[in-house]
């Protein structure tokens, strides 16, 4: 096992490579967690989530959770843990009027923001910032000023992603009451996370709806509004994205990858892959 932990003010950056680890009752800081290889399991209350490459999980500072790795292959994880006061000050600097930014003790700085805890796609600027930050940490860099700038950019990137993945999706729900929209989006996020965590298994629509505390028909209608695709389409697209990861990063035969990501038929997988990415799996590899 290798472990690098850097403290930047009261924030922490942790990079770990291991086959076996179990961390219990983690809390106190906002957390962005990714895996660059393998998978990691999270227990958040009654929710059981699994994190795979290509995604990250965000958790609030007041959430108690456990993280477990038990793998035959090495798992590489990376975490950015934000001190609540750092996030609160960041949010204040972003949303406050310019004329009030010099007032360190403004009353609207007292609250600590809360976000929808979910598995988010690791893409765009967020992917770029975290991948470069991880390289710096793995290479032993400890430039506090540069690391502080990276942490600032991590939050900027997350806020932008949050706007598209939560705020915009919430607005697309066809309800008049804002609190209703917020509650439905939270439940749909639970449904989405359940699909992602179990994408390589044979899951049923009833199971997804039960996890989200929605009826099947309500789930189908609102999921399509928020994510612009059905749960089945979302599952298929996620499986295809994971197949791209295995094609690019492993030597597994295509038939084995088909089984790993949950498809039943190699021919249908090849057809779906080509229709989605305009290239065959073999040529993509």
C-alpha positions as CSV (number, residue, x, y, z in Angstrom):
1,X,0.0,0.0,0.0
2,X,1.2,3.5,-0.8
3,X,-0.4,6.6,0.8
4,X,0.2,10.3,0.3
5,X,-1.5,12.9,2.5
6,X,-1.0,16.6,2.1
7,X,-2.5,19.2,4.4
8,X,-3.2,22.7,2.9
9,X,-4.4,25.0,5.6
10,X,-7.2,22.8,7.1
11,X,-7.9,21.0,3.8
12,X,-6.5,17.6,3.0
13,X,-5.5,15.9,-0.3
14,X,-5.1,12.1,-0.1
15,X,-3.8,9.7,-2.8
16,X,-3.8,6.0,-2.0
17,X,-3.0,2.8,-3.8
18,X,-4.2,-0.4,-2.1
19,X,-5.8,-3.8,-2.3
20,X,-7.5,-3.7,1.1
21,X,-8.7,-0.7,3.2
22,X,-11.6,0.1,5.4
23,X,-12.3,3.6,6.8
24,X,-15.2,4.0,9.2
25,X,-17.3,7.0,10.4
26,X,-15.6,9.6,8.2
27,X,-17.1,13.0,8.7
28,X,-16.3,16.7,9.3
29,X,-15.2,17.8,5.8
30,X,-16.7,18.1,2.3
31,X,-15.3,15.3,0.3
32,X,-14.6,14.7,-3.4
33,X,-13.6,11.1,-4.0
34,X,-12.5,9.4,-7.2
35,X,-11.0,6.1,-8.3
36,X,-8.6,6.0,-11.2
37,X,-8.6,2.2,-11.3
38,X,-10.6,-0.5,-9.6
39,X,-13.6,0.3,-7.5
40,X,-14.5,1.5,-4.0
41,X,-17.6,0.9,-1.9
42,X,-19.3,3.6,0.2
43,X,-21.9,3.2,2.9
44,X,-23.9,6.4,3.5
45,X,-26.6,5.7,6.0
46,X,-28.7,3.0,4.3
47,X,-27.3,3.7,0.9
48,X,-24.6,1.3,-0.6
49,X,-22.7,3.0,-3.4
50,X,-19.9,1.8,-5.6
51,X,-17.5,4.2,-7.3
52,X,-15.9,3.4,-10.6
53,X,-13.4,5.2,-12.9
54,X,-15.0,8.1,-14.8
55,X,-17.1,9.3,-11.9
56,X,-16.7,11.0,-8.5
57,X,-18.7,11.1,-5.4
58,X,-19.4,14.3,-3.4
59,X,-20.3,14.2,0.3
60,X,-21.3,17.0,2.7
61,X,-19.3,17.9,5.8
62,X,-22.0,16.7,8.2
63,X,-22.4,13.3,6.6
64,X,-20.9,10.2,8.3
65,X,-19.9,7.5,5.9
66,X,-17.6,4.5,5.5
67,X,-15.3,3.6,2.7
68,X,-14.2,0.1,1.9
69,X,-11.8,-1.5,-0.7
70,X,-11.4,-5.3,-1.0
71,X,-9.9,-6.1,-4.4
72,X,-7.8,-8.6,-6.2
73,X,-6.3,-5.8,-8.3
74,X,-4.8,-2.6,-7.0
75,X,-7.2,0.3,-6.5
76,X,-6.0,3.8,-6.9
77,X,-8.1,6.4,-5.0
78,X,-7.9,10.2,-4.7
79,X,-9.7,12.4,-2.3
80,X,-10.0,16.2,-1.8
81,X,-11.3,17.0,1.7
82,X,-12.4,20.6,2.1
83,X,-12.6,22.3,5.5
84,X,-16.2,23.7,6.0
85,X,-14.9,27.2,6.6
86,X,-13.0,27.1,3.3
87,X,-16.1,26.1,1.4
88,X,-18.2,28.7,3.2
89,X,-15.7,31.4,2.4
90,X,-15.5,30.2,-1.2
91,X,-19.2,30.4,-1.6
92,X,-19.4,33.8,-0.1
93,X,-16.7,35.1,-2.4
94,X,-18.5,33.7,-5.4
95,X,-22.1,34.8,-4.6
96,X,-21.5,38.0,-2.6
97,X,-21.5,41.4,-4.2
98,X,-18.0,42.7,-5.0
99,X,-18.5,45.7,-2.8
100,X,-18.9,43.4,0.3
101,X,-16.0,41.0,-0.3
102,X,-13.6,42.8,2.0
103,X,-16.0,42.4,5.0
104,X,-14.8,39.2,6.5
105,X,-17.5,39.1,9.1
106,X,-20.6,39.6,6.9
107,X,-23.6,37.9,8.4
108,X,-24.3,35.8,5.2
109,X,-21.1,33.9,5.8
110,X,-22.5,32.1,8.8
111,X,-24.2,29.2,7.1
112,X,-22.4,26.2,5.6
113,X,-23.7,25.2,2.2
114,X,-25.2,21.8,1.6
115,X,-25.2,20.0,-1.8
116,X,-27.0,17.0,-3.3
117,X,-24.8,14.1,-2.4
118,X,-24.4,12.0,-5.5
119,X,-22.2,10.3,-8.0
120,X,-21.2,12.9,-10.6
121,X,-19.6,12.4,-14.0
122,X,-15.9,13.1,-14.0
123,X,-15.5,15.2,-17.1
124,X,-14.4,18.5,-18.6
125,X,-12.5,21.0,-16.3
126,X,-13.3,18.9,-13.2
127,X,-11.5,15.9,-14.7
128,X,-8.6,18.1,-15.9
129,X,-8.1,19.8,-12.5
130,X,-8.3,16.6,-10.4
131,X,-6.0,14.6,-12.7
132,X,-3.3,17.2,-12.7
133,X,-3.7,17.7,-8.9
134,X,-3.3,13.9,-8.4
135,X,-0.1,13.9,-10.6
136,X,1.4,16.7,-8.4
137,X,0.6,14.8,-5.2
138,X,1.9,11.5,-6.5
139,X,5.1,13.2,-7.6
140,X,5.6,14.6,-4.0
141,X,4.9,18.3,-4.8
142,X,4.1,20.4,-1.7
143,X,3.8,23.9,-2.9
144,X,1.2,25.3,-0.6
145,X,0.3,28.3,-2.8
146,X,-0.1,26.2,-5.9
147,X,-2.1,23.6,-4.1
148,X,-4.4,26.3,-2.7
149,X,-5.1,27.5,-6.2
150,X,-5.9,23.9,-7.3
151,X,-8.4,23.6,-4.4
152,X,-10.0,26.8,-5.4
153,X,-10.3,25.6,-9.0
154,X,-11.7,22.3,-7.8
155,X,-14.6,24.1,-6.1
156,X,-15.1,26.4,-9.2
157,X,-15.3,23.3,-11.4
158,X,-17.7,21.6,-9.0
159,X,-20.0,24.5,-8.8
160,X,-20.2,24.7,-12.6
161,X,-20.9,21.0,-12.8
162,X,-23.4,21.2,-10.0
163,X,-25.3,23.8,-11.9
164,X,-25.7,21.5,-14.9
165,X,-26.2,18.2,-13.0
166,X,-28.5,19.5,-10.3
167,X,-29.8,23.0,-10.8
168,X,-30.7,22.7,-14.5
169,X,-32.1,19.2,-14.0
170,X,-34.2,20.4,-11.1
171,X,-35.5,23.2,-13.2
172,X,-36.5,20.8,-16.0
173,X,-38.9,18.9,-13.7
174,X,-42.5,19.8,-14.4
175,X,-43.7,20.8,-11.0
176,X,-44.8,24.2,-9.9
177,X,-43.4,24.0,-6.3
178,X,-39.7,24.5,-6.0
179,X,-39.4,22.4,-2.8
180,X,-41.2,19.5,-4.7
181,X,-38.7,19.8,-7.5
182,X,-35.8,19.7,-5.1
183,X,-37.2,16.6,-3.3
184,X,-37.9,14.7,-6.5
185,X,-34.4,15.5,-7.9
186,X,-32.8,14.2,-4.7
187,X,-34.8,10.9,-5.1
188,X,-33.8,10.7,-8.8
189,X,-30.2,11.2,-7.8
190,X,-30.6,8.2,-5.5
191,X,-32.1,6.2,-8.4
192,X,-29.2,7.3,-10.7
193,X,-26.6,6.4,-8.1
194,X,-28.2,2.9,-7.6
195,X,-28.0,2.3,-11.4
196,X,-24.3,3.4,-11.5
197,X,-23.4,1.3,-8.4
198,X,-25.0,-1.8,-9.8
199,X,-24.6,-1.3,-13.6
200,X,-22.9,-4.6,-14.1
201,X,-25.7,-6.6,-12.4
202,X,-29.1,-7.6,-13.5
203,X,-31.2,-4.8,-11.9
204,X,-34.9,-4.3,-12.2
205,X,-37.0,-1.1,-12.5
206,X,-38.9,-2.0,-9.4
207,X,-35.7,-2.1,-7.4
208,X,-34.6,1.3,-8.7
209,X,-38.1,2.8,-7.9
210,X,-38.1,1.3,-4.4
211,X,-34.6,2.8,-3.6
212,X,-35.8,6.2,-4.7
213,X,-39.2,5.9,-2.8
214,X,-41.1,6.5,-6.1
215,X,-43.7,4.5,-7.9
216,X,-42.4,2.9,-11.2
217,X,-44.5,5.2,-13.3
218,X,-43.5,8.3,-11.4
219,X,-39.8,7.3,-11.7
220,X,-40.1,6.7,-15.5
221,X,-41.8,10.1,-16.0
222,X,-39.6,12.2,-13.9
223,X,-36.3,10.5,-14.7
224,X,-36.9,11.2,-18.4
225,X,-37.6,14.9,-17.6
226,X,-34.4,15.3,-15.5
227,X,-31.9,13.1,-17.4
228,X,-33.5,13.2,-20.9
229,X,-33.4,9.5,-21.2
230,X,-35.1,6.5,-19.6
231,X,-33.4,4.5,-16.7
232,X,-32.7,1.7,-19.2
233,X,-31.1,4.1,-21.7
234,X,-29.0,5.6,-18.8
235,X,-27.9,2.1,-17.8
236,X,-26.9,1.2,-21.3
237,X,-25.0,4.4,-21.9
238,X,-23.1,4.0,-18.6
239,X,-22.2,0.4,-19.5
240,X,-20.8,1.6,-22.8
241,X,-18.7,4.3,-21.1
242,X,-17.3,1.6,-18.7
243,X,-16.6,-0.6,-21.7
244,X,-14.5,2.3,-23.2
245,X,-12.5,2.4,-20.0
246,X,-11.8,-1.3,-20.1
247,X,-10.9,-1.2,-23.8
248,X,-8.5,1.7,-23.2
249,X,-6.9,0.6,-19.9
250,X,-6.9,-3.2,-19.9
251,X,-6.0,-6.2,-22.1
252,X,-9.2,-8.0,-21.4
253,X,-10.7,-9.7,-24.5
254,X,-13.8,-8.0,-25.9
255,X,-16.0,-11.0,-25.0
256,X,-14.8,-10.7,-21.4
257,X,-15.4,-7.0,-21.3
258,X,-19.0,-7.6,-22.5
259,X,-19.5,-9.8,-19.5
260,X,-17.8,-7.5,-17.0
261,X,-19.9,-4.5,-17.9
262,X,-23.2,-6.4,-17.9
263,X,-24.1,-7.0,-21.5
264,X,-25.4,-10.4,-22.4
265,X,-24.5,-10.6,-26.1
266,X,-21.2,-9.6,-27.8
267,X,-22.9,-8.8,-31.1
268,X,-25.5,-6.5,-29.6
269,X,-22.7,-4.8,-27.6
270,X,-20.6,-4.2,-30.7
271,X,-23.7,-2.8,-32.5
272,X,-24.5,-0.5,-29.6
273,X,-20.9,0.7,-29.3
274,X,-20.6,1.5,-32.9
275,X,-24.0,3.3,-33.0
276,X,-23.0,5.4,-30.0
277,X,-19.3,6.2,-30.8
278,X,-19.2,5.7,-34.5
279,X,-16.4,3.3,-34.2
280,X,-16.1,-0.5,-33.4
281,X,-14.7,-1.6,-30.1
282,X,-11.7,-3.2,-31.8
283,X,-10.8,0.0,-33.7
284,X,-11.3,2.1,-30.5
285,X,-8.9,-0.1,-28.7
